[in-house]
Structure formats: C-alpha cells, structure tokens
Amino acid sequence: MRLPTHEATTAQLGAVYPLVASRPLPSGGVLVGRDLLGGSFVHDPFELYGAGALTNPNMIVLGQIGRGKSALVKSYLYRQAAFGRRIVVLDPKGEYGPLAAALGTVPIALRPGGRVRLNPLEVRTTRAGCDDAARRRLALCSAIAASALGRPLVPVEHTAVEIALDAASAGGAQPTLPAVVEALLFPLADAARRVGSDAAELRSASRDLALELRRLVHGELRGMFDGPTSPGLALGGAAVVLDLAAVYHSPALGVLVACATASVLAAVEADTTARTVLVVDEAWAVLANLGVARFLQSSWKLARARGIANLAVVHRVSDLAAVGDADSAATRLAQGLIADSETVVCYAQPASELPGLAAALGLSDEEVRIVAALRRGVALWRVGGRSYLVEHRLAPGESHLVDTDARLVGAS
C-alpha cells in the first residue's frame, strides 16, 4: 500500500523545524560560537540593525545559575570592545573586575562614605545648546526623584523639582543633589509665588520627596552622589564598570542604580561618535522600583537615537513578573523590556518556567522542548523573530574573565 504524499506549507514546516527554517544572519560582527546546525554564529546588534534584520538593538539574557550566561555576557562585551564599542556595566555583585582590567580600566566602586562621588545632574552642553541641557537635567532629576519615592511624581512634586533645580543652577552653576535638596526644603518665596503658591505650601507638598532625596545627601547613603563628580573619573571612557556590590542588598538599590546610570549616560550622550553596550546585570533586583523601571524603559525606547544597545541579565522570565503585583505598573514595565528587546538569549530553564517563557517569547512547542533539554553553554537565540541554537565558545585567553566559581572551588 502506498501512502499519499504529505503536503504542507512552508509556515507549517517552519514550525516543525524552527531552527532549520531560520535564515542566516548577516555575517558582520562578534563571533559568539557555533551554530549547532552548522557553521559559526555571529551577532552584533548594531550591524543587524543597520542591515534591517532588527528594529532595535536591545538584548535580554536569561539563564539559571551555572548554565553559562555570565560567561557569554562577559566574553561578548570583551569582543564588542575589540570592535570599538564603548562598554558600560552596572555591576551589582562586583563580578566584572577581571573584565574591567582586561579592558584597561578599574571598576568605579560606589559605597556609602566612600571616596568616589558621581553627580547625576551633571549634563554637558551639546550642539542643541543650554536649553536642551536644562531639559535633560530636569528629566534626570525627575527620574531620580521618582526612583527615590518608588512611585511617579504628582504635579506639585514635578513643579517643586523644577523650581529647586532652577535655584540650584542659579548663576550658571552645575547643580548637585545637595543643592536641590536644600532648595526643596527651603523654597524661595518668589519662585513659589510664580506658580501660584507660597513657600510654606510648596515646602509641605514636597516634603516626602525632599526627605527621600536627603538620604542620598545626609543620610545613610551619603558619600556617593552628594557632590561634584570626583576629579579624574573617565565616565565617557571606552569602558566603565560601576561596582555596586556594597549596596546590592540595600532597599535603596533602585535609586542608586538610577543615579549611577544617569551619571554615565550624561557622559555617553555627549559623545555621539561611539556606539555603546550598556549592561544591567541582576536586572530583577532593581526593576521592582517603579521609578527605575520607567527610567530603564526610557533607555530601551531611546536606544536607537542614543546609539546604545541595552542588555539586561536575569535568571528567569518570572523574575520580570515578580517585581510587583500581577497587574502593577512595575510588572508591566519589566515585562515590556522583552517586547523592546529583539534579541533574547535563553539558556536552560526549569519546567515550571516553560509556559511563561513560551508565552513571553512566542516559542513553538518544539522550541520549548529544546529549551528544557539545553546543556551548559548552549542557548536558544531569538533574533528578530528567528531562532538559532548556539553553543557559546570561549577563546583560550578569556577563561579568567568569566570565572565566577573561584570561591566555590577554592581556586587561588
């Protein structure tokens, strides 16, 4: 008996064999490793965007501990630097020191009472002039204020921030957070009158905001953002690693990340010639803060205009859902980072994560089965809606850059 010939559309065959059906990516950029269906695998968000293969350069890397995501991210950054990309890392756990050394720099260690200070309100004047700098400074100050409160600002607080920033910038001075806090606590009567209020009313309405920001200046968080930027810090250099390990377990980690990111982005945006890869490691730890989530969303949305490829590192998709209640604004913003990231790298996930992962990434049943069985060092790459099975390879000289097991195994 002869069976009839089976007929299927290319879309149906692509669903059955998703990795075979994907077209090769353009070959320019960073070599990641081996495509397990044959050949090498090369990925560069800027090259892919330029070739029309992506509509944004952002990335998310997902993976359980010990599956190889840290090795991928660090070696990927090291190789991006070889292509002339600027590297910026927010390092909450202090694990990027070897990479910083390999890139010819040292981590900027931020700690309460430390010697290094960053002024998150320091904005350089660009070709657009002083008005543009003032607008960007106001946006930064408002974002930091919302991060400090953990909620959006209400109208009177927006106005209070604007007035305080004007006072702190009087005479062309570079404003600092201490000056802004002082102006919030003691607003000028003339400035309050210009917005139909008086000094006492304005002071009362913005008191919570002023006291939260005061923690960065006079409270337990002083010594990091309470003055001008320390001389000699190359925030616009080829590689910047901000070591936040001293405050990783602080409830204020979110606002500290917002301040640190604002300081670096101000320097990065002043140089329009370099493309930047900005890494937010342990992203789940800061996204619960609504102000930070909005701040990072802005960075993701403006990636193309700024020439920045944002890269968030998390353990699981559920980390993005766990930053708040199911319907909370923080959860929606965190999950929205996936929608604004056209490259998602997924290492093996536990069975409990697979349904949520499939829904978030639009994976087929076959892709879900593949993710469940991935071995260490192998990941499913989703690039512009296409899927690739990639084994990451380290070069002989890269092992020391990525070793996070030294303490566990007793290495010297």
Buried (B, 14 or more C-beta within 10 A) or exposed (E): EEEEEEEEEEEEEBBEEBBEBBEEBBEBBBBBBBBEEEEEBBBBBBBBBEBEBBEBBBBBBBBBEEBBBBBBBBBBBBBBBEBEBBBBBBBBBBBBBBBBBBBEBEBBBBBBEBEBBBBBBBBEEBEEEEEEBBEBBBBBBBBBBBBBBBBBBEEBBBBBBBBBBBBBBEEEEBBBBBBBBBBBBEBBEEBBEEBEBEBEEBBEBBEEBBBBBBBBBEBEBBBBBBBEBEEEBEBBBBBBBBBBBBBBEBEBBBBBBBBBBBBBBBBBBBBEEEBBBBBBBBBBBBBBBBBBBBBBBBBBBBBBEBBBBBBBBBBBBBBBBBBBEEEBBBBBBBBBBBEBBBBBBBBBBEEEBBEBBBEBBEBBEEBBEBBBEBEBBBBBBBBBEBBBBBBBBBEEEBEEBBBBEEEEEEEE
